[in-house]
């Protein structure tokens, strides 16, 4: 899957945060919902116009963002 087909950034939508294309649902919202204990089916019930591919694209985007960040300190 190529998340670039599912995720976009537009300064005129949600202040430029990465979103699921065609929605105002941010990658951040999806990652936070999962961190809070929601599972994918819960998210799909809450946002029935989304599909699993879009949720996986958000996770792939977030993982790539973290993988490419600069390490400032070591633990």
ABEGO torsion letter per residue (X at the ends): XBAAAABBBBAABGGGBBBBBGBABBAAAAAAAAAAGBBAAAAAAABAABBAAAAAAAAAAAAAAAAABBBABBX
